[in-house]
Amino acid sequence: MEEAVAALLNALNEYLKVQGPRIISVLEITGQDRIRIEVRALYRYFEPTENFEKVSDVLREIIDKKLHGGLEKYGINLVAENDTLSLEVSKNYVKKLLNNLSSF
C-alpha cells in the first residue's frame, strides 16, 4: 500500500474510532449506506510521518500521483465538491472497523 494512502487511512480510522458509533447511528436513522466526511475533520487525528507532515501533503500526493484506487479498494472515494474535499465512506467500512476494535 502506498504510504500516502496508508497515512490517510490511519487518520480516518482514528477519527472513526471516536466518531464511528455516532456516524452509524445517523446512517441507520436516515437509512443511508454512505457518509461523506470532510477531510478537515481528520486533521487532529493525523499523525505525521517521515514523508508527510500534514494531511494536505498526503492529499497532494494522492491527487498528483492518482492514487485514488488505493482508497477505492476499501470502498472509500475521494470527493471534491465546492472547494471541499471529503471521503465518502460506506456504513460497512465503519461497522467493520468498530467490530474489529470490539474484538480486542
N, CA, C and O of each residue as an XYZ file, in Angstrom:
416
protein
N       0.854     -1.174      0.000
C       0.000      0.000      0.000
C       0.902      1.240      0.000
O       1.901      1.310      0.715
N       0.521      2.184     -0.804
C       1.259      3.452     -0.872
C       1.241      4.143      0.495
O       0.241      4.099      1.211
N       2.342      4.770      0.837
C       2.462      5.431      2.140
C       1.406      6.522      2.328
O       0.866      6.679      3.423
N       1.111      7.274      1.269
C       0.125      8.356      1.375
C      -1.261      7.797      1.687
O      -1.982      8.338      2.526
N      -1.624      6.720      1.012
C      -2.930      6.098      1.242
C      -2.986      5.553      2.667
O      -3.985      5.734      3.363
N      -1.924      4.893      3.098
C      -1.878      4.338      4.455
C      -1.998      5.444      5.503
O      -2.698      5.276      6.502
N      -1.331      6.557      5.286
C      -1.381      7.672      6.239
C      -2.796      8.250      6.334
O      -3.268      8.577      7.423
N      -3.467      8.372      5.184
C      -4.830      8.904      5.193
C      -5.788      7.916      5.854
O      -6.660      8.317      6.625
N      -5.631      6.631      5.554
C      -6.485      5.616      6.172
C      -6.273      5.563      7.682
O      -7.230      5.376      8.434
N      -5.043      5.724      8.129
C      -4.780      5.739      9.573
C      -5.512      6.891     10.247
O      -6.112      6.714     11.307
N      -5.465      8.069      9.636
C      -6.172      9.226     10.200
C      -7.680      8.984     10.201
O      -8.362      9.292     11.179
N      -8.193      8.434      9.109
C      -9.625      8.135      9.025
C     -10.023      7.128     10.101
O     -11.037      7.304     10.775
N      -9.230      6.080     10.259
C      -9.558      5.058     11.251
C      -9.527      5.613     12.672
O     -10.369      5.254     13.495
N      -8.572      6.479     12.964
C      -8.526      7.106     14.290
C      -9.760      7.980     14.513
O     -10.329      7.991     15.605
N     -10.166      8.701     13.490
C     -11.374      9.528     13.557
C     -12.603      8.643     13.817
O     -13.450      8.962     14.651
N     -12.676      7.527     13.083
C     -13.842      6.648     13.205
C     -13.892      5.914     14.543
O     -14.974      5.552     15.005
N     -12.752      5.694     15.162
C     -12.754      5.080     16.496
C     -13.531      5.956     17.473
O     -14.200      5.451     18.374
N     -13.439      7.257     17.291
C     -14.116      8.211     18.171
C     -15.535      8.498     17.674
O     -16.487      8.455     18.453
N     -15.672      8.788     16.397
C     -16.945      9.251     15.840
C     -17.801      8.140     15.224
O     -18.968      8.367     14.906
N     -17.240      6.958     15.055
C     -17.933      5.862     14.375
C     -19.297      5.505     14.940
O     -20.255      5.395     14.174
N     -19.427      5.320     16.254
C     -20.749      4.970     16.788
C     -21.822      6.016     16.456
O     -22.953      5.665     16.122
N     -21.463      7.287     16.549
C     -22.413      8.355     16.213
C     -22.762      8.309     14.728
O     -23.919      8.487     14.349
N     -21.758      8.070     13.895
C     -21.973      8.006     12.449
C     -22.900      6.848     12.097
O     -23.811      7.008     11.285
N     -22.676      5.687     12.700
C     -23.543      4.528     12.449
C     -24.971      4.862     12.843
O     -25.905      4.527     12.114
N     -25.156      5.511     13.974
C     -26.495      5.916     14.420
C     -27.184      6.794     13.389
O     -28.335      6.555     13.025
N     -26.476      7.803     12.925
C     -27.040      8.728     11.934
C     -27.384      7.982     10.648
O     -28.458      8.184     10.080
N     -26.479      7.124     10.188
C     -26.731      6.378      8.950
C     -27.955      5.480      9.087
O     -28.759      5.380      8.160
N     -28.099      4.832     10.227
C     -29.244      3.938     10.414
C     -30.550      4.714     10.541
O     -31.576      4.289     10.011
N     -30.522      5.833     11.230
C     -31.733      6.651     11.374
C     -32.188      7.190     10.021
O     -33.383      7.220      9.728
N     -31.228      7.615      9.197
C     -31.573      8.213      7.902
C     -31.705      7.187      6.783
O     -32.150      7.525      5.686
N     -31.324      5.938      7.044
C     -31.421      4.897      6.022
C     -30.358      5.007      4.938
O     -30.521      4.453      3.850
N     -29.286      5.708      5.222
C     -28.217      5.869      4.235
C     -27.180      4.755      4.379
O     -27.017      4.172      5.450
N     -26.478      4.471      3.263
C     -25.425      3.460      3.266
C     -24.033      4.068      3.258
O     -23.050      3.368      3.500
N     -23.936      5.372      2.980
C     -22.634      6.033      2.878
C     -22.699      7.400      3.546
O     -23.764      8.005      3.670
N     -21.543      7.862      3.967
C     -21.454      9.191      4.567
C     -20.217      9.890      4.022
O     -19.209      9.249      3.724
N     -20.303     11.197      3.897
C     -19.141     11.997      3.496
C     -18.551     12.656      4.731
O     -19.241     13.306      5.516
N     -17.259     12.464      4.868
C     -16.524     13.051      5.984
C     -15.547     14.058      5.401
O     -14.665     13.694      4.623
N     -15.702     15.322      5.775
C     -14.781     16.339      5.263
C     -13.374     16.033      5.752
O     -13.167     15.687      6.915
N     -12.425     16.164      4.857
C     -11.036     15.849      5.169
C     -10.531     16.681      6.349
O      -9.703     16.211      7.130
N     -11.017     17.895      6.478
C     -10.545     18.743      7.585
C     -10.887     18.146      8.947
O     -10.250     18.488      9.944
N     -11.883     17.258      9.007
C     -12.223     16.589     10.265
C     -11.115     15.637     10.713
O     -11.051     15.259     11.883
N     -10.247     15.254      9.783
C      -9.184     14.293     10.093
C      -7.914     14.956     10.611
O      -7.021     14.268     11.105
N      -7.819     16.269     10.509
C      -6.575     16.964     10.863
C      -6.066     16.601     12.254
O      -4.881     16.313     12.423
N      -6.932     16.610     13.232
C      -6.465     16.351     14.603
C      -6.132     14.887     14.856
O      -5.508     14.561     15.866
N      -6.541     14.001     13.951
C      -6.277     12.568     14.104
C      -5.078     12.110     13.278
O      -4.663     10.954     13.363
N      -4.534     13.005     12.495
C      -3.421     12.667     11.606
C      -2.107     12.651     12.373
O      -1.798     13.576     13.125
N      -1.342     11.590     12.172
C      -0.007     11.503     12.764
C       1.014     11.695     11.660
O       1.045     10.916     10.707
N       1.847     12.713     11.768
C       2.851     12.962     10.727
C       3.774     11.754     10.551
O       4.066     11.022     11.496
N       4.217     11.576      9.319
C       5.179     10.523      9.012
C       6.457     11.198      8.531
O       6.540     12.424      8.454
N       7.419     10.398      8.220
C       8.689     10.938      7.731
C       8.491     11.763      6.460
O       9.148     12.787      6.271
N       7.583     11.316      5.591
C       7.375     11.984      4.304
C       6.180     12.931      4.265
O       6.057     13.731      3.337
N       5.311     12.851      5.248
C       4.091     13.658      5.228
C       3.886     14.337      6.576
O       3.614     13.689      7.587
N       4.022     15.653      6.562
C       3.883     16.425      7.789
C       2.423     16.740      8.110
O       2.032     16.809      9.275
N       1.617     16.933      7.046
C       0.224     17.342      7.223
C      -0.687     16.525      6.306
O      -0.234     15.909      5.341
N      -1.976     16.536      6.628
C      -2.970     15.865      5.789
C      -2.917     16.428      4.372
O      -3.065     15.685      3.402
N      -2.710     17.725      4.251
C      -2.670     18.335      2.912
C      -1.529     17.764      2.072
O      -1.661     17.653      0.853
N      -0.409     17.400      2.705
C       0.695     16.768      1.971
C       0.277     15.401      1.440
O       0.604     15.034      0.311
N      -0.440     14.665      2.257
C      -0.932     13.339      1.863
C      -1.902     13.470      0.698
O      -1.803     12.737     -0.286
N      -2.834     14.397      0.811
C      -3.830     14.585     -0.246
C      -3.176     15.004     -1.558
O      -3.553     14.528     -2.629
N      -2.206     15.888     -1.470
C      -1.492     16.328     -2.672
C      -0.852     15.120     -3.370
O      -0.931     14.989     -4.591
N      -0.227     14.254     -2.596
C       0.415     13.054     -3.143
C      -0.617     12.129     -3.795
O      -0.397     11.630     -4.898
N      -1.725     11.907     -3.121
C      -2.770     11.024     -3.654
C      -3.337     11.589     -4.949
O      -3.546     10.852     -5.912
N      -3.584     12.883     -4.973
C      -4.156     13.511     -6.169
C      -3.131     13.584     -7.294
O      -3.432     13.209     -8.427
N      -1.928     14.060     -6.999
C      -0.899     14.215     -8.037
C      -0.494     12.887     -8.663
O      -0.263     12.810     -9.870
N      -0.409     11.845     -7.848
C       0.029     10.535     -8.354
C      -1.137      9.615     -8.694
O      -0.953      8.438     -9.005
N      -2.345     10.181     -8.625
C      -3.556      9.432     -8.967
C      -3.628      8.095     -8.212
O      -3.744      7.027     -8.811
N      -3.557      8.191     -6.901
C      -3.567      7.014     -6.038
C      -4.960      6.705     -5.477
O      -5.091      5.959     -4.507
N      -5.992      7.277     -6.089
C      -7.365      7.090     -5.609
C      -7.730      5.615     -5.490
O      -8.482      5.219     -4.599
N      -7.188      4.810     -6.397
C      -7.503      3.382     -6.402
C      -7.156      2.700     -5.091
O      -7.813      1.738     -4.696
N      -6.125      3.194     -4.416
C      -5.753      2.632     -3.122
C      -6.826      2.832     -2.070
O      -6.967      2.017     -1.159
N      -7.581      3.910     -2.191
C      -8.706      4.153     -1.288
C      -9.934      3.368     -1.738
O     -10.670      2.814     -0.922
N     -10.140      3.333     -3.053
C     -11.327      2.678     -3.599
C     -11.345      1.184     -3.295
O     -12.414      0.576     -3.231
N     -10.158      0.586     -3.106
C     -10.092     -0.830     -2.715
C     -10.848     -1.079     -1.421
O     -11.342     -2.181     -1.181
N     -10.935     -0.057     -0.597
C     -11.615     -0.172      0.691
C     -13.030      0.407      0.641
O     -13.696      0.531      1.669
N     -13.476      0.755     -0.553
C     -14.810      1.325     -0.700
C     -14.886      2.780     -0.282
O     -15.953      3.280      0.074
N     -13.741      3.458     -0.327
C     -13.673      4.868      0.069
C     -13.380      5.707     -1.164
O     -12.445      5.420     -1.911
N     -14.172      6.732     -1.372
C     -13.977      7.613     -2.521
C     -13.569      9.001     -2.047
O     -14.099      9.523     -1.066
N     -12.623      9.582     -2.759
C     -12.223     10.966     -2.512
C     -13.102     11.837     -3.396
O     -13.094     11.695     -4.619
N     -13.862     12.739     -2.779
C     -14.847     13.543     -3.495
C     -14.516     15.023     -3.323
O     -14.319     15.499     -2.204
N     -14.457     15.742     -4.439
C     -14.244     17.192     -4.408
C     -15.544     17.865     -4.825
O     -16.073     17.608     -5.906
N     -16.051     18.733     -3.951
C     -17.298     19.436     -4.250
C     -17.250     20.812     -3.601
O     -17.031     20.931     -2.396
N     -17.456     21.848     -4.405
C     -17.453     23.230     -3.896
C     -16.196     23.547     -3.081
O     -16.287     24.062     -1.967
N     -15.058     23.245     -3.625
C     -13.769     23.511     -2.967
C     -13.591     22.779     -1.636
O     -12.766     23.176     -0.813
N     -14.353     21.724     -1.430
C     -14.242     20.927     -0.215
C     -13.916     19.493     -0.595
O     -14.576     18.902     -1.451
N     -12.893     18.936      0.046
C     -12.549     17.532     -0.165
C     -13.163     16.698      0.946
O     -13.077     17.037      2.127
N     -13.783     15.604      0.540
C     -14.400     14.696      1.501
C     -14.029     13.269      1.155
O     -13.656     12.958      0.023
N     -14.138     12.411      2.151
C     -14.029     10.982      1.930
C     -15.428     10.416      2.054
O     -16.095     10.604      3.072
N     -15.871      9.726      1.022
C     -17.169      9.071      1.070
C     -16.924      7.640      1.533
O     -16.241      6.865      0.863
N     -17.486      7.306      2.680
C     -17.196      6.048      3.359
C     -18.487      5.254      3.521
O     -19.538      5.818      3.826
N     -18.400      3.944      3.316
C     -19.588      3.102      3.454
C     -19.859      2.762      4.918
O     -18.953      2.737      5.751
N     -21.117      2.506      5.199
C     -21.512      2.086      6.543
C     -20.796      0.784      6.902
O     -20.402      0.587      8.051
N     -20.630     -0.105      5.917
C     -19.950     -1.376      6.176
C     -18.513     -1.170      6.626
O     -18.038     -1.878      7.514
N     -17.813     -0.211      6.026
C     -16.428      0.066      6.421
C     -16.380      0.483      7.891
O     -15.544      0.002      8.656
N     -17.279      1.375      8.270
C     -17.309      1.865      9.655
C     -17.643      0.717     10.604
O     -17.010      0.568     11.649
N     -18.636     -0.091     10.241
C     -19.033     -1.216     11.093
C     -17.898     -2.217     11.263
O     -17.644     -2.690     12.371
N     -17.213     -2.542     10.163
C     -16.093     -3.492     10.251
C     -15.009     -2.968     11.186
O     -14.478     -3.710     12.013
N     -14.689     -1.695     11.048
C     -13.665     -1.103     11.909
C     -14.081     -1.195     13.377
O     -13.283     -1.594     14.224
N     -15.314     -0.832     13.675
C     -15.783     -0.863     15.061
C     -15.855     -2.288     15.590
O     -15.552     -2.529     16.758
N     -16.254     -3.238     14.742
C     -16.293     -4.645     15.158
C     -14.897     -5.161     15.469
O     -14.705     -5.897     16.437
N     -13.920     -4.778     14.650
C     -12.541     -5.197     14.899
C     -12.027     -4.621     16.213
O     -11.273     -5.281     16.927
N     -12.425     -3.407     16.532
C     -11.996     -2.784     17.788
C     -12.603     -3.489     18.992
O     -11.949     -3.656     20.021
N     -13.862     -3.902     18.854
C     -14.546     -4.524     19.993
C     -14.082     -5.957     20.228
O     -14.356     -6.527     21.284
N     -13.380     -6.547     19.255
C     -12.920     -7.929     19.428
C     -11.584     -8.003     20.157
O     -11.060     -9.095     20.378
N     -11.027     -6.848     20.536
C      -9.747     -6.847     21.270
C      -9.982     -6.852     22.749
O      -9.028     -6.851     23.526
